Amino acid sequence: MADSYRWRLSGNRDLLLEDLEDATGENTKAKALERAVLGYLRLTGQNAVTSGAGAFEELLATADERGSLNAEEIAEILATDELPIEYEPATWSVGEE
């Protein structure tokens, strides 16, 4: 495998990479891409990053086993180091107070 990689920034790729930098909090395109790839591989599983089930498979298996999951449980299962997810209960109101 090559030691470096070139990616032609045609079309909207440059804008996508800028958005990825913002979303990941990384300050370079290379670091943002690495973080995104690692997060994706942890979610899908069965790869060099996660040898077992990924978060998506775990989510589906847990939902199948329990019958249903709440938002907090889903967030806990899908959270990775690269894509932290925190559940915060929503506040609901109907009508005026």
Helices and strands as residue ranges (DSSP letters): H 13-24, H 29-44, H 55-66, H 71-78
